[in-house]
Amino acid sequence: MTKGQFEARLLLLVSFGLVAFGLVMVYSATSASAALENGDPAYYVKRQAIYAALGLVLMFVFARFRFQALRKLAPVLVTTSLGLLTAVLVLGSTVNGARRWLTFGPAAFQPSELAKLALAVWAAAYLARRRPPSTLKELWRPIGALSCVFAGLLMLEPDLGTTIAIFVMLAGMLLVAGTPVRVLGAGLSIAMALGVAAIWFEPYRRARIFSFVNPWHDAQGAGFQIVQAMIGLGSGGIFGRGLGQSIEKANFLPEAHTDMIFAIIGEELGLVGATALIAAYATFAYAGLRIALRCRDPFGKALATGVTVLVCGQAAINIAAVMGLAPLTGIPLPFVSYGGSSLIVALAGVGILLNIAVGHGGEARAQVRDRGRGNGGARAAGARRRRGAAKARRPSELRRVAGSRRGATRS
């Protein structure tokens, strides 16, 4: 087995397992409500299966599509994402007070999911051709500025969860690229301060923060969702109530099949099932980061890090929020929560990781910076030519050199 094949197979196995597990849990969480609403208990799982099939097709396409080509497409991807994020503010459909989806007949697309992957590709391309930022000024221009533009558009939707996911992803990429921790910490502190200000001046976000601090203070209002999630997790015990036996999904827990599906998993499968799911994400993180560390191409290394941190960071934030360890932000559980855009983009990211893992990331030639170039470009590494290097010295020349050294020693 060649280098990278073990990580690729492990990543593929975990991804398939999470997708299959997600289909089972979506059916379990929605069968009763779907039967009442549409008369078809499998309504939601059928749609999720279609999204999974599309995502798997994209995964295999990206697994065979050389990831280096994405570097040239980075500006196009970023520009397209910015355009779609702007369009959704004008043309998007509103669901639960948020305008995040572009509707095309029976299908709906969430541009913020594409924005995550597009920003990861652009940041990887930038870090591959420039040295990592070492000051706040370098961090701000252009990575910080562009991420703030994305964050501003996302907060107008509003979509705090995707904004947090983007900053977590960029922080992971910058850390692996070599950005000093103090600079990265200062940048994240500024971003956190701006986020707190945005939360404070928006009443519903402020209510979420207060409900996180003490959800039982308003258990029938702002804290209702997190209280019901805690009840579901606690009632599952060690082994759970049994698959399909959740009580919380019966109109008690809002968004049981999307953002809060981990509570249903804990209730039906107990501590054992929840721990197994967390172990699956930990395995995904191990395989993804091993692929990133093995990759010798700077672009591939940064991109693999970004995709891995994006998937596992979202999983960690979602699980922490459901358990009451973090405020609710609307971040889905990757591969498991119901949602087509999230599932398709996540599987496309897995395809990119697989492409990097199978050896394409190791085919890049070693490069060194050419100081003679004004644009700071790179040239292929090679031995320098020296005049007469291949010509052997004559014995008389050797004696003359030795004599000069002896004379220098006497003096």
N, C-alpha and C positions, 0 to 999 in steps of 0.2 A: 504494500500500500504506500503510494507516494505521499510526500508532504502535502498537507491540506485536504487529502481525501477523507481522512477520519473526521476532521471538523466539518467538512461538507456533508458527509453522510449523517453525522449527528445533528447538524442543523436541519437537514431535510426531514429526518425522523421526528424531531421535536415540533417542527412547523406543521407537518401533516397531523401529528397527534393533537396539537392545539386546535387546529381547524376542525377536525372530527369531533373533538370534545366540545368545541363551541357550538356545533350544529346540534349535538345532543342537548346541551344546556339551553339553547334558544328554544328548542321544541318544548322542553320541560317547563320553561318559564312563560311560554306564550300559548300553549295548547288550549288551556281553559278560556282565556280571554279571546283568543282568535275564534274559537268555536261559538262564543256568544256574539262576537261582532260580525263575523263573516260566514259562519256556519262551516268553516274549514279549519280544524285544529292545526293543520300543517301549513297554514297560510304564510306565517313568518319564516318558518324553516325552509320552505320552498324558495322563497326570495333569497334567503341567506345562502342556500345551496347554489343558486345561479351566480351570486356574487363570488362565491368561493371558486366556482368553475372558471369565471373570467379572471380571477386573481391567479389561479394556477396556470392558466394559459400565459399570462404576463410573466409569471415567475419563470417558466421554462424559456420564454423568449429572451428575457434578460439574462438568464443563465448561459445562453449561447451567444448573446450580443456582447461584443467586447466592451467592457466597462470604460476603457480609455476614450471611446467615442463620446461618452457623456460629458467629458471635459469640454469639448467644443460646443456642446449644446447647453452648457450652464447659463450663459446670458439669455438664451431663448426661453429656457425653463423659468428663470426668475422673472423675466418680463411678462410671460404668459400668466404666471401665478399672480403677479401684481394686478394685471388686467382683470383676471377672474375675481380676485378679492374686491376690486372696485366695482365690478359688474354686479356682484351679489348684493351689494348695499343698495343698488337701484332696482335690480330685476329679481332678486331672490325672494323666495317664499318664506313667510314667517311661521315659525313653530315654537310654541311656548315662549313667545316674546323675543325670540332671537331670529335674525335674518341670516342664515348660514348656508342655505341650499339653493342651487339652481335646478329647476325642474324641467325635465324633458319628457313630456308625456307621463307614462307610468314610472319613469326612473327619476331619481334625484341624485345630484352630485354635490359634494361638499368641497369647495375649492381649497379650504384650509388644509385638507389632508394632502393635496398635491403640493401646497406651499411648503410643508415640512420637508418633503423629499427634494424639492427644487432648491431650497435654501441649503440643504446638506450637500448637494452636488456643487453648488456655487462656492460654498465655503471650502470644500475640499479642493476645488480647482484653484482657488486663491492661495490657500496654504501650501499647495504643491509648488507654486512658482515664487513665493515670497517667504522670507523668514518669519517665524511666528512673532506676533506683537510682543514687545518687551516693555512698553509704556502704555499709559491710558490713552495718550494721543494716537498711538499706532493702533490700539484696540478699537478706538472709536471710528477710525477712518481706514477702510470702509465697512468693516464687519459690523461694528456697533451701530453705525448710521443706518445700514440696510435692514438690520434686524429690528431697529426701532420703527422703521417705515412699515414693515410687516406687522409688528406688534400694534401699531396705531390702527391699521386697517382691521385687524382682528378684534381689537377692543371695541370698535364701532359696531360690530355685528350684534351683540358682544360675544366673545369667545375667549375667556380667560384661560381655560384649560390648554388650548393650542398654543397660546402665548407662552405659558410656562414650559410646555414641552419643547418649544423652539429654543428657549434660552438654556434649558438643560442639555439639549443636544449640542448646541454650539459650545457650551462650557466643556463638555466631554471631548469634543474635537480639538479645542484649543489646548486643553491640558495634555493630550497625547502629542500634539504638535510641538509642545515645548514652551508654551506661554508660562511665565513665572506665576506661581500660585498667588503671590501678593497682588499682582496686577489683575489676575482673573478674579480674585476675591473682591478687589475694589470695584471692578466693573459690575460684578453681580450684586454688590451692595447698592450701587447706584440704581441698577435695574429694579432691585427689590423695593427701594424707597419710592421709585416712581409707581411701582405696582401697588404699594400700600396706599399711595395718594389716590390712584384710580379706584381702588376698592372703597376708600373712605367717602369719596364724593358720589358714589353710586349706591342708593339706598338698599337695593336688593343684595348687592355684594356685601355691604356692611352687615346686613342681617345674617348672611351666611357665616361671616366671621364670628359674630356673637353667638350664633347657634353652635358653631364648632367648639367654642370655649365652654359653653354650658348648654348642650342640646336639650336637657330635661327641663330647662327654665321655660321653654315654649315648645313643649313636646307635641302640641297639636297644630303648631304654626310653622315657624322657620326651622325648628329642629325636628320636624316630623320625619323627614326622610332618613336622617342619620339615626334617629331613635329606632325606627323600624328595621334598619339595617343591623343595628346592634342586637336587637331582639332575635332577628333571624339567625345571625351568627351564633349567638349564645344558645339558642334552642337546638342547634344541630348536635351539640355534644361532641363526643369523640368520633362516632361513626355516622352521624346524621340520621335524619328521619327516613331516608330512603329516596332513591331517584324518583322524581315526579310527585313527591309527597309534601312539598313546601306549602305552608299556610300563608306566608308573607306575599307570595305572588298573586294571591286572590284579592286584588284591589287594596292591599295594605301598603305595599312598598311601591312607590312611584318609580318608573323607569327600571323595572325589575329585569328586563331583558337587554338593557343597554348599559348605562353607567353603573348600575347597582347589581349586575349579575353575579358578582363575587359573593354577595350576601346570600343569594339563592344557592350557590355552590356550597357555602359553609353550612347552610341549613339542611340541605338534602344529603350531602356527602360528609359533613362533619369536619373535624379537625384533620382527619386523614386525607380527605379529598382536597381541602384547601392547602395543606402542606405539599401534597403532590403537585398541585398546580404551581405553587411558588417554586418548587424544585425544577419544574419544566422551564420556567423563565430564567432561573439561575443557570441551567444547562445551555439555554440559548445565549445568555451573556458570555458564558465560558467559550462556546464555539465561535461566536462572533468576534470576541476580542482576540482569540488565538489567530483567527484569520487575519485580523488587522495587524497583529504583531509580526506575523510571518510574511506579510506582503512587503516587497522591496520597492514598490512603486509608491512615491509620496502621495499621489492622488488617490490610489487605491487604499492605502493605509488610513488616510483621513476619512474617506467615504465609508469604509467598513466600520470605522469607529462611530461615525455619525448615525448610520442605520441601526447599529447594535444599541447604542445609547438611547436612540429614539424609541425603539420597541420596548426595551427593558425599563427605561425611565418612565414611560407612560404606564407600564404595568405596576411599577412600584408606587407611583402617585395614586393610581386608581385604588389599589389594594389598601394603601394607607388611609385614603379618604373613607372608604367603606368601613374600615375598622375604627374610624373616629380619631386617627392619629394625624390627620391633615384636613383642611377645609375641602368641601366638595367643589370641584372645579369643572365638572362635565367631561373629564377625560375618559374615553372608553378603554376597556380591557382588550389589548391587541389580540386578534385572532378569535376571541371568544365572544365579545359583546356583539349584539346585533347592529349591523351598519355596513352598507356596501362600500362606501368610499374608504373607510378605515381598513377594511379587510383587503380590498384590492391593492391599495398602496403598500400595505404591510407585506403582502406576498410579492409584490414587485421588488421591494427592498430585499427580501430573502433571495430572489433571483440574482440581484446584484452581488450579494455576499457569496453566493455559490460560484458566480463567475470569477470573483477575485480568488476564491479558495482553490479552484482547480488548477492554478498555476499561471494564469494570465497576469497576475500581479507580480510574478517573479521574472517576467520577460523584459522588464525595462532595463535599458543600459545604464550603467553607473554614470553619473554626470557630475562635473565639477564646474564651479562658476568661472566664467571667462572674464578676467578683469579687463581685458582689452576691449570688451564690448560696452558701448555706452548704455545699452538698455538692460544691462545686468542679466543677459541671457546665459544659457548654459551650453557647453560644448561637450562632446563625447570624450570620456577620459581616455588617455593614451600616453605612451612613452614619448618623452620629448626627444627631438633629434639633437645630437651634438656632433659638431664637426670632428672628424677623425676618431670617433668613438670606436669604430670597428678596426682601426689601424693599429697594429701592435707597435710598441716602442722598440727602438733599436738598442742593443746592449750599451753603446756609447752614451746614449741619452740616460740610461739607467745609472751608469757610473757617474755622470755629471751631476745628476740629482742627488745621489748618495754623497758625493763630495761636497756639494753645497750644504748639505745638512750637517756634515761633520764640522765644516768651517763655522757654521752658525753655532754649533755646540761649544767650540773652543772660545769663540768671542763672548 
